[in-house]
Amino acid sequence: MELTPVQLRVLGCLLEKERTTPDNYPLTMNALLSACNQTTNRWPVVTFTEATVQNSIENLKGEGLLRIVYSRSNRADKYRHVLDEAWGLDEAELALLGVLMLRGAQTTAELRTRTERIHCFADLEEMGAVLDRLATRPEPMVVHLGRSPGQKEPRWGHLLGGDVPPDSGLPVTETPRTSRSDRIDALEVTVATLRDEVDRLRADHDSLAERLGTLLD
């Protein structure tokens, strides 16, 4: 299966937010859109529209990679990935694929640092074993790449969108992610979730006002 860049971003965000903001997972459309368009912890930075993300959601649902959590009230529908079920992946494998989807090709050292918030690997040897496992599946999901200019170590890239572009990956000048940006990301998701709650309350208010108006008439 060859996924589009938008589908990869959607799945990567769902994988990430499942672990980093579990209280807000599954994600509403507003939260998912905010996650896709984050300017931190993403490469490349994008500005998707809701229509673009919605189209990918429908396609991923049709492929059995995503499920919609329908609401029984006026709350917004939510979305969650099912890659563990669809592809038979464990937590460590999902963590690596998620980071690769969101940030492109990376060295093992970069991967270990960037997966810490999602899954804690004991050491690089353990991570290497998981990468080898993903690379030797009947349909390989990752591939070992050469070094990019300015880097001393070879990199790993995912194969979920086809062959890895030769320049795939973050610029080598990128600064490490900070705890402040982690907090900003969590706040963005929380704000999107609260926006959904406000919309629901507004709809409840309008509905109640309409019913009261009918009764008074």
C-alpha positions in Angstrom: 0.0 0.0 0.0 1.3 3.5 -0.9 -0.1 6.3 1.2 -0.2 9.9 0.2 1.6 12.7 2.1 -1.7 13.8 3.6 -2.6 10.3 4.7 0.9 9.9 6.3 0.6 13.1 8.2 -2.9 12.2 9.5 -1.8 8.7 10.7 1.5 10.1 12.1 -0.5 12.7 14.1 -2.9 10.1 15.4 0.0 7.9 16.5 1.7 10.8 18.3 -1.3 12.3 20.0 -2.5 8.9 21.2 0.6 8.8 23.4 1.4 12.4 24.1 -2.1 13.7 24.8 -4.1 10.6 25.8 -6.9 12.7 27.5 -7.8 14.3 24.2 -7.6 11.1 22.1 -9.3 10.1 19.8 -9.0 13.4 18.1 -11.8 15.7 16.8 -11.4 17.2 13.4 -10.3 20.5 14.9 -7.6 18.8 17.0 -6.5 16.6 14.1 -6.2 19.6 11.8 -4.2 21.5 14.4 -1.9 18.5 14.9 -1.3 18.2 11.1 -0.5 21.9 10.8 1.8 22.2 13.8 5.0 24.1 13.1 7.1 22.1 15.6 8.0 18.4 15.4 7.0 18.3 11.7 8.7 18.1 8.4 7.6 19.5 6.1 5.4 22.2 7.7 2.0 22.2 6.0 -1.3 24.2 6.0 -3.9 21.6 5.3 -7.6 22.6 5.0 -10.3 20.7 6.7 -11.5 19.4 3.3 -8.1 18.0 2.6 -7.9 16.1 5.9 -11.5 14.9 5.6 -10.8 13.4 2.2 -7.8 11.5 3.6 -9.9 10.3 6.6 -12.5 8.8 4.3 -9.8 7.1 2.2 -7.9 5.7 5.3 -11.2 4.5 6.7 -11.9 2.7 3.5 -8.4 1.0 3.7 -9.2 -0.1 7.3 -6.4 2.0 8.8 -8.6 4.5 10.6 -11.9 4.4 12.5 -14.5 7.1 13.2 -15.8 7.3 16.8 -19.3 8.5 16.2 -20.9 10.6 18.9 -24.3 9.7 20.5 -24.8 13.3 21.6 -24.1 16.7 19.9 -20.3 16.3 20.4 -18.1 16.2 17.3 -17.1 12.8 15.9 -13.6 11.7 16.6 -10.9 9.7 14.8 -8.4 7.1 15.8 -5.9 4.9 14.0 -6.0 1.1 13.9 -2.5 0.4 12.5 -1.8 -2.1 15.3 -4.7 -4.2 14.2 -4.4 -3.6 10.4 -0.6 -4.2 10.2 0.1 -6.3 13.3 2.5 -3.8 14.8 3.5 -3.4 18.4 4.1 -0.2 20.4 7.8 0.1 19.6 7.2 -0.4 15.9 4.3 2.1 15.9 6.5 4.7 17.7 9.2 4.5 15.1 6.8 4.6 12.1 5.0 7.6 13.6 8.1 9.7 14.1 9.3 8.7 10.6 5.9 9.8 9.1 6.1 13.1 10.9 9.8 14.0 10.4 11.2 12.1 7.5 14.4 10.1 7.3 16.5 10.2 10.5 19.5 8.6 12.2 19.0 6.0 14.9 20.2 8.6 17.5 17.6 11.1 16.3 14.9 8.4 16.3 15.7 7.4 19.9 15.5 11.0 21.1 12.3 11.8 19.2 10.5 8.6 20.2 11.1 9.1 24.0 7.7 10.8 24.4 6.0 7.9 22.7 8.0 4.8 23.6 11.1 4.3 25.7 13.8 2.2 24.1 16.5 0.7 26.4 19.3 1.6 24.0 20.2 1.9 20.4 20.7 -1.8 20.1 17.1 -2.4 21.0 15.9 0.2 18.6 18.1 -1.3 15.8 16.4 -4.6 16.3 13.0 -3.1 15.9 14.1 -1.2 12.8 15.5 -4.5 11.3 12.2 -6.2 12.1 10.3 -3.5 10.2 12.8 -3.7 7.3 12.6 -7.5 6.9 8.8 -7.8 6.8 7.3 -9.5 3.7 6.5 -5.9 2.6 9.3 -3.8 4.2 8.1 -0.7 6.0 11.5 1.0 6.5 14.8 1.1 4.7 18.4 1.8 5.8 19.7 4.8 3.9 23.0 6.5 3.4 24.3 9.6 5.1 22.8 13.0 4.2 25.2 15.9 3.6 26.7 17.2 6.9 25.8 14.0 8.8 28.1 11.3 10.1 25.5 8.6 10.5 23.3 6.8 8.0 19.6 7.3 8.3 16.4 5.3 8.2 13.3 6.2 6.2 9.8 4.7 5.9 8.5 3.1 2.7 4.8 3.7 3.4 4.6 6.4 0.7 6.7 4.6 -1.8 10.5 5.1 -2.3 12.2 7.5 0.0 13.2 10.8 -1.7 17.0 11.3 -1.7 16.6 14.6 0.3 14.0 13.2 2.7 14.4 14.3 6.3 14.8 17.4 8.5 17.6 19.9 7.8 20.7 19.1 9.8 20.6 22.6 11.4 17.3 21.8 13.2 17.5 22.5 17.0 16.4 19.9 19.5 12.7 19.9 20.5 12.2 21.6 23.9 9.7 20.9 26.6 8.2 24.4 25.9 7.2 23.3 22.4 5.8 20.1 23.9 3.5 22.2 26.1 2.5 24.4 23.1 1.6 21.3 21.1 -0.6 20.0 24.0 -2.2 23.4 24.4 -3.0 23.5 20.7 -4.8 20.2 20.9 -6.6 21.3 24.1 -7.8 24.6 22.5 -9.1 22.7 19.5 -11.0 20.3 21.8 -12.4 23.2 23.8 -13.5 24.9 20.6 -15.5 21.7 19.8 -17.1 21.9 23.2 -18.1 25.5 22.8 -19.7 24.7 19.4 -21.6 21.9 21.1 -22.8 24.1 23.9 -23.8 26.8 21.4 -25.8 24.2 19.5 -27.4 23.0 22.7 -28.3 26.6 23.7 -29.9 27.3 20.2 -31.9 24.1 20.4 -33.1 24.9 23.9 -34.0 28.4 23.0 -36.0 27.1 20.0 -37.9 24.6 22.1 -38.7 27.3 24.8 -39.9 29.7 22.0 -42.2 27.0 20.7 -43.6 26.3 24.2 -44.2 30.0 24.9 -45.9 30.5 21.6 
